[in-house]
Amino acid sequence: MITYGLFLYIALTAAVVFISMGVDTVDARSLSGTTYLAKRVLRNRVLAAGVFILLSAVSVCRIAVGNDYWVYRDNFNLIAQDRYVSYEPGFRYIVKILQYFLDYDNYLPIFAFFSLITVFLMVKAIYDQSDWFVYSVFIFMTAGYYFGSLNNVRYYLALSAAMFSMKYILEKDYVKFFAIIGAAALFHKSVLIVIPLYLLATINWNWLGHTVISAFCATLLFFPGLYRKIIFFFYPFYEGSMFDTGQTSLINIAKAAAIFIFALIYRKKIAEDRKLKFGFYCNLFALLLYVFCSFMPEISRIGFYLNVSNVFFIPALLIKIEDKKTRTAWTVVIGLAFLILYALFLRSAYNTDIRILPYYNWIFQ
């Protein structure tokens, strides 16, 4: 049965993908000093702005959507009362400032503020970094990254910052990279994990490096207790919590493994391109985490910091395939796979640990 919220999400996905078909950022980047360039850039920006507006509208207008929505609302009130909440200082201070200008318990503008920033950073990251804008938007929507942002406000703000920071580490602009991640850590400190992981993903690994990675994975397999002690030394409140389940997602493993196999087929092309190598190793590290680190609390969230790079990696690799028929076949197969993932995600959207359905908005409901 297709409910109002489910129809809205499907229609939103179709609409933003359709709009994105008119965006050609790669052409615009390669041209200079021409009238055509000015028209192309203008059209790209207008259409990308359309994507941003549609995604923002659904996010900003939501109410009671997300399993932690009312938890955040209650904590907004606690922050206004100068009472302790276990949120990072950046988030607390921003909420405090917003509360100063708002009436007590006026939580909708606060959710709207963080939604606008999160969606903007995500769309801007795709606009700046994608080699095939429409396919990146398609993966972004069907993989659930956007819909996840209707939940877990602080985490997805940090995830959007991580997406945005990728271009700077690829450009070796480490000052901006560290500044962005440092700022994001003021809202969700888990984002600090991307500093070593993204730096490792830029290394030109040889056989010796792969041996080191394999040996490290073996230690994860045989000494999980040691790593748990290290983790809980820094994050003691996670031990025995609802996040400390010892479980991992089979779907995440299957997705990362399938992308890894696809990448191996075109490993020569990956070896020639810094961006492709970065995406390849981010996906590989995500796969290793999902397989060997189920003992780690919130492993899926850490994995998301890595596999969100697939939004850029898969389209960039697809357009590198010279044979048109082969490229089209892979595009269709991968597209169908993500549509299946999308269907499975929407099917679980009513679950209490996700609860982005039913969708309510404060305009009509």
C-alpha positions in Angstrom: 0.0 0.0 0.0 1.4 3.4 -1.1 0.8 5.9 1.7 1.1 9.7 1.4 4.6 9.8 2.8 5.9 6.9 0.7 4.4 8.5 -2.5 6.1 11.8 -1.5 9.5 10.2 -1.1 9.2 8.4 -4.4 8.0 11.5 -6.2 10.8 13.6 -4.6 13.4 11.1 -5.8 12.0 11.1 -9.3 11.7 14.9 -9.4 15.3 15.6 -8.3 16.7 13.0 -10.6 14.7 14.4 -13.5 15.9 17.9 -12.8 19.5 16.7 -12.4 19.5 15.4 -16.0 20.0 18.9 -17.2 23.1 19.6 -15.1 26.5 19.1 -16.8 29.1 20.3 -14.4 32.0 18.5 -16.1 31.5 20.4 -19.4 31.2 23.7 -17.5 34.5 23.0 -15.7 36.4 22.2 -18.9 35.3 25.4 -20.8 36.5 28.9 -20.2 35.8 32.4 -21.5 32.9 31.6 -23.8 29.3 32.6 -23.9 28.3 29.0 -23.9 30.1 28.5 -20.6 28.2 31.4 -19.0 24.9 29.9 -20.2 25.9 26.4 -19.1 27.0 27.5 -15.7 23.8 29.5 -15.2 21.6 26.6 -16.2 23.6 24.3 -13.9 23.2 26.5 -10.9 19.5 27.1 -11.5 18.8 23.3 -11.8 21.1 22.5 -8.8 19.3 25.2 -6.8 16.0 23.4 -7.8 17.4 20.2 -6.4 18.3 22.0 -3.2 14.9 23.6 -2.9 13.0 20.4 -3.3 15.1 18.4 -0.9 15.1 21.3 1.6 11.4 21.8 1.4 10.7 18.2 2.5 13.3 18.3 5.2 12.4 21.7 6.6 8.7 21.1 6.7 8.8 17.8 8.5 7.5 17.3 12.0 7.6 14.2 14.1 9.7 12.4 11.5 12.7 10.4 12.7 13.1 8.1 15.7 14.9 10.8 17.7 12.8 13.8 16.7 11.2 14.3 20.1 14.4 13.5 21.9 16.0 16.4 20.1 13.0 18.6 20.9 13.3 17.8 24.6 17.0 18.5 24.5 16.5 21.8 22.8 14.4 22.8 25.8 17.0 21.5 28.2 19.7 23.6 26.5 17.4 26.6 26.8 17.2 26.0 30.5 21.0 25.7 30.7 20.8 22.1 31.8 23.3 19.4 30.7 22.8 17.5 27.5 25.4 15.1 26.0 25.8 17.0 22.7 28.9 18.6 21.4 29.5 22.3 22.2 29.0 23.6 18.7 25.5 22.1 18.5 24.6 23.3 22.0 25.8 26.9 21.4 24.0 27.2 18.0 20.8 25.9 19.6 21.3 28.3 22.5 21.7 31.2 20.1 18.6 30.2 18.1 16.6 29.7 21.4 17.5 33.3 22.4 15.6 34.7 19.4 12.7 32.2 19.5 9.9 31.5 21.9 10.4 28.7 24.3 9.8 25.2 22.8 9.7 26.7 19.3 11.6 23.8 17.9 10.6 23.9 14.2 12.9 26.7 13.1 15.8 24.9 14.8 15.2 21.7 12.9 14.8 23.8 9.7 18.1 25.6 10.3 20.1 22.4 10.6 18.2 20.8 7.7 19.1 23.7 5.4 22.8 23.5 6.2 22.9 19.7 5.9 21.1 19.6 2.5 23.2 22.6 1.2 26.5 20.9 2.0 25.3 17.6 0.4 24.1 19.2 -2.8 27.1 21.5 -3.0 29.4 18.5 -2.5 27.8 16.7 -5.4 27.8 19.8 -7.6 31.5 20.5 -7.0 32.8 16.9 -7.2 30.6 14.7 -9.4 31.7 13.8 -12.9 28.1 12.7 -13.7 25.7 14.8 -11.7 22.5 13.0 -12.4 23.9 9.6 -11.6 25.4 10.9 -8.4 22.1 12.4 -7.3 20.4 9.0 -8.2 22.8 7.1 -5.9 22.5 9.8 -3.2 18.8 9.3 -3.1 18.4 5.6 -3.6 21.2 4.7 -1.2 19.3 6.5 1.5 21.8 9.2 2.4 19.3 12.0 1.9 16.4 10.2 3.7 18.7 9.3 6.5 19.2 13.1 7.1 15.6 13.3 8.2 16.9 11.4 11.2 20.0 11.8 13.4 20.4 15.6 13.0 23.9 16.0 14.3 25.3 12.9 12.6 24.1 13.8 9.2 25.3 17.3 9.5 28.7 15.9 10.2 28.3 13.4 7.3 27.4 16.3 4.9 30.6 18.1 6.0 32.6 15.0 5.4 31.2 14.8 1.9 32.1 18.4 1.3 35.6 18.0 2.6 36.6 15.2 0.2 37.4 17.7 -2.6 40.0 19.4 -0.4 41.8 16.3 0.6 41.9 15.3 -3.1 43.3 18.7 -4.0 45.8 18.4 -1.1 44.4 21.5 0.5 44.8 20.0 4.0 44.2 23.3 5.8 40.6 23.5 4.5 40.1 19.8 5.0 41.2 19.9 8.7 39.2 23.1 9.3 36.0 21.6 7.9 36.3 18.4 9.8 37.3 20.2 13.0 34.2 22.4 12.7 32.0 19.4 12.0 33.4 17.7 15.1 31.9 20.4 17.2 28.5 19.0 16.2 29.4 15.2 16.1 32.8 14.2 17.2 32.6 10.8 15.4 33.5 12.7 12.2 37.1 12.9 13.4 37.6 9.3 12.3 37.6 10.5 8.7 40.9 12.3 9.2 43.1 9.1 9.3 40.7 7.1 7.1 40.6 9.7 4.3 44.3 10.3 4.5 44.9 6.5 4.2 42.6 6.4 1.2 44.9 8.8 -0.7 48.0 6.6 -0.3 49.3 4.7 -3.3 49.2 1.3 -1.7 51.5 -1.4 -3.0 51.7 -5.1 -2.2 53.5 -4.3 1.1 50.7 -1.9 2.1 48.1 -4.5 1.3 49.9 -7.0 3.5 49.8 -4.5 6.3 46.1 -4.0 5.8 45.6 -7.7 5.9 47.6 -8.1 9.0 45.6 -5.3 10.7 42.3 -7.0 9.8 43.7 -10.2 11.3 44.2 -8.4 14.6 40.6 -7.1 14.5 39.5 -10.7 14.1 41.6 -12.2 16.9 41.8 -9.4 19.4 38.4 -7.6 19.4 38.5 -7.3 23.2 41.6 -5.1 23.0 40.1 -2.7 20.5 36.9 -2.6 22.6 38.9 -1.5 25.6 40.5 1.3 23.5 37.2 2.4 22.2 35.4 2.5 25.5 38.3 4.3 27.1 37.4 7.3 24.9 33.6 6.6 24.7 32.7 4.7 27.9 29.0 5.6 27.5 28.7 3.4 24.4 29.6 0.2 26.4 26.4 -1.9 26.9 24.3 0.8 25.3 21.6 0.2 22.6 24.4 0.8 20.0 26.7 -1.9 21.4 24.9 -4.8 19.7 27.8 -6.7 18.1 25.8 -6.7 14.8 26.6 -5.5 11.3 24.5 -5.0 8.2 24.6 -7.8 5.7 23.2 -5.4 3.1 26.1 -3.0 3.7 28.5 -5.9 3.3 26.9 -7.1 0.1 26.8 -3.5 -1.4 30.4 -2.8 -0.5 31.6 -6.2 -1.8 29.7 -5.8 -5.1 31.2 -2.4 -5.7 34.6 -3.8 -4.8 34.3 -6.5 -7.4 33.1 -4.0 -10.0 36.1 -1.8 -9.3 38.5 -4.7 -9.6 37.3 -5.3 -13.2 38.5 -1.8 -14.0 41.4 -1.6 -11.6 43.8 -0.2 -14.3 41.6 2.8 -14.8 41.4 3.3 -11.0 45.2 3.2 -10.8 45.5 6.1 -13.2 43.1 8.5 -11.4 43.6 10.0 -7.9 39.8 10.5 -7.3 39.0 6.9 -8.4 41.7 5.5 -6.1 40.3 7.5 -3.2 36.8 6.2 -3.8 38.1 2.6 -4.2 39.9 2.6 -0.9 37.1 4.3 0.9 34.7 1.5 -0.2 37.3 -1.1 0.6 37.8 0.3 4.1 34.1 0.3 4.6 33.9 -3.3 3.6 36.7 -4.3 6.0 35.0 -2.4 8.8 31.6 -4.1 8.2 33.2 -7.5 8.0 35.8 -7.3 10.8 34.5 -4.7 13.2 31.0 -5.8 14.2 32.2 -5.4 17.8 32.5 -1.7 17.4 29.4 0.4 18.4 27.7 2.3 15.6 29.8 0.7 12.9 27.3 1.5 10.3 27.7 5.3 11.0 31.5 5.0 10.7 31.0 3.0 7.5 28.8 5.7 6.0 31.6 8.3 6.3 33.5 6.0 3.9 30.9 4.6 1.5 29.2 7.9 0.9 32.2 8.4 -1.5 30.4 6.0 -3.8 28.2 8.9 -4.7 31.2 10.2 -6.6 33.2 7.0 -7.2 30.7 4.9 -9.1 29.7 7.6 -11.7 33.3 8.6 -12.2 34.3 5.0 -12.9 31.3 4.4 -15.2 32.1 7.3 -17.5 35.7 6.0 -17.8 34.4 2.9 -19.6 35.1 3.6 -23.3 32.8 1.0 -24.9 29.3 2.6 -25.0 27.4 -0.7 -24.8 29.4 -2.0 -21.9 29.1 1.4 -20.1 25.3 1.4 -20.7 25.0 -2.2 -19.4 26.9 -1.5 -16.2 24.9 1.7 -15.7 21.6 -0.2 -16.0 22.7 -3.1 -13.8 24.1 -0.8 -11.0 21.0 1.4 -11.3 18.7 -1.6 -10.8 20.7 -2.7 -7.8 20.3 0.7 -6.2 16.6 0.7 -6.9 16.3 -2.6 -5.1 18.3 -1.1 -2.2 15.9 1.9 -2.3 12.9 -0.3 -2.1 14.3 -2.3 0.8 15.1 1.0 2.6 11.6 2.4 2.1 10.2 -0.9 3.3 12.0 -0.5 6.6 11.2 3.2 6.9 8.4 2.5 9.4 10.8 0.6 11.8 11.2 2.2 15.2 15.0 2.6 14.7 14.4 4.6 11.5 10.8 6.0 11.6 11.0 8.4 8.7 7.5 7.1 7.8 4.8 8.1 8.2 5.8 11.6 7.0 4.1 14.6 8.6 4.7 18.3 7.8 3.6 21.4 9.8 2.0 23.1 6.8 -0.8 20.6 6.1 -0.9 18.5 9.2 
